[in-house]
């Protein structure tokens, strides 16, 4: 006597009925890169079919996002001016602050999340303030507070610190609350690894470190218990949602976090994960659509509630056709 497991796979109907993990547009956050200038929609070479948009060209992509029923976007700014303390990151007329106001106008109900970090805005490309060649954690917190507050003032719904400094979630929560933004939430890049999968993003954001690397603040890919400690502390400090980044090589981290914590989990399906699929698809080595949907399904199955992905718009189209 043996069990006929295949009975539940005989037709598409029954396969759909017993499917445990189903993707839908509510699973996705779409990242958007904004640049200064006019009439710019420029494809990012390392991220095929992802673009730099000037503010006057945001309307098309925001319309696509709303029509796809994607509920949230994550904004990254690429400023014209950089300096040692990322001044353009907390300027009320900085590129992200202007983009928030523009998107709010275009799509009042769209949930706007902003990346809070210094690396795109510093001339040295690191995520914090440099003193004597090293990153000063505690001084950096003051700048992260300024950046987060300026995003909240511009109308962001949620701020997402991606710097990996210690204590930044607490510092940001404090400054937001002190200024009447107690309803602006925090998505913490809690378990962010020092990963080579970020390569294409650095071209997109112009954020490569000019010296050294990010291994003194981002995590070692070999560590998972340490990731749980990072997540736990971010929750204690006031994070509303926690993140594991990258996603695909870190599905075990997502699963551990899911089993251990009750907070919503975001996984960032990062640039390298996306561009590998795009490149292999273009070369005819794989079926891009099938691979992308399988990857996104596996990230959700591992325990992610939300996936930040450059595939979001395509995935919504593909899911509609299925
Ligand atoms: Zn950074």
Boltz pocket constraint, residues with backbone or C-beta under 6 A from the ligand:
constraints:
  - pocket:
      binder: B
      contacts: [[A, 117], [A, 118], [A, 119], [A, 120], [A, 125], [A, 126], [A, 127], [A, 162], [A, 163]]
      max_distance: 6.0
